[in-house]
Amino acid sequence: MSKLKLNITMSIDGFVAGPGQSVEQPLGAGGEDLHDWLIPLKAFRESHGSEGGEVNANTPFAEDILAGAGATIMGRNMFGGGPGPWSEKPWQGYWGDNPPYHHPVFVLTSHPRAPLELQGGTTFYFVTDGIESALEQARAAAGDQDVSLGGGASVAQQYLAAGLLDELVVSIVPLVLRDGARLFENLGDAKLAQVESVEGPGVTHIRYVRA
Amino acid sequence: MSKLKLNITMSIDGFVAGPGQSVEQPLGAGGEDLHDWLIPLKAFRESHGSEGGEVNANTPFAEDILAGAGATIMGRNMFGGGPGPWSEKPWQGYWGDNPPYHHPVFVLTSHPRAPLELQGGTTFYFVTDGIESALEQARAAAGDQDVSLGGGASVAQQYLAAGLLDELVVSIVPLVLRDGARLFENLGDAKLAQVESVEGPGVTHIRYVRA
């Protein structure tokens, strides 16, 4: 069965987003700096239609984030569009007409909505019956590929606490965010084991599995 | 001038001690598990008078903790003996007659006390005029060796926030402590840069310097 995995970048003080997350600032104040290791990479630039860029020890982790899954699960906050029922001209996500997913994306929400098919193979499905149902649907869609947990922190915590997350890569950057959304909270009995760690320029990637 | 450096083990959720620290449980509930990577090592066993033990990628970090400094600074909580003035038969520290430091140790406290000379080269000096004075005295005592910041979390935060810490090795273990003392809080404008990271069995060591 395909694995459910989460790749997430965390500040050394434990935040995966800064304070004051909003539509204008999805990663909160200072949160964009979390991805300073990712943005200059050739793999990232290519996935966003640009040329050039660096190839270094971070590249395999970027490739895993960008193209390592057959389906994605994300929370309503990460998809965006504000809380509550969907508006008449509903929010299409943060990513424009051709989102970088190129596979089915399952959005956890309390509010039903018809699937949203965009360009390049990305269709957003809105799941209202919980994290296990979303995982089941995502696994079916992913076939023999893995399922990526897109975030944010709250959804990641729910899958961790439920023991449903198979693999977790935490990319730890030297940034001090001081406030914001923590990944490692509300974890229930979750136990982790370290599999490997890799030093890259400006970041350390640590791979964990469920212990 | 000798460097001020801190080697500290942190759970993946950011704690350097569990909840409920006390004389009986100096690292709080579950906190002793932080050092599961350190205890089986030959370097650790030798420093505590035992034979045998493992040699692996963690060994250089253990040696740095155990013998890499000419003086140590620690907080009153780490030395122990409870808050307030020293009692008539004062607390001698957690480490018995022959503490594993074997060099001068400067204890930050609000309460004056005569130096305490124990066996094996360890003398505790009680510093009441602040972190800069303690650092000055420790540097003088260390000669051309480095000064080690022993902890706990609060003292480490004060040196980090004051920009006085030259080097920080955070040994991150897969433990989830859920509550306790955080290292990375109250840091003022502290900025860090990653120098290296090293994978060891059950732990990842990341070395930072002041940015």
Interface residues (C-beta under 8 A of the other chain):
Chain A: I12 D13 G14 V170 I172 V173 P174 V176 R178 R182 F184 E185 L187 A190 K191 L192 A193 Q194 E196 S197 V198 E199 G202 V203 T204 I206 Y208 A211
Chain B: I12 D13 G14 V170 I172 V173 P174 V176 R178 R182 F184 E185 L187 A190 K191 L192 A193 Q194 E196 S197 V198 E199 G202 V203 T204 I206 Y208 A211
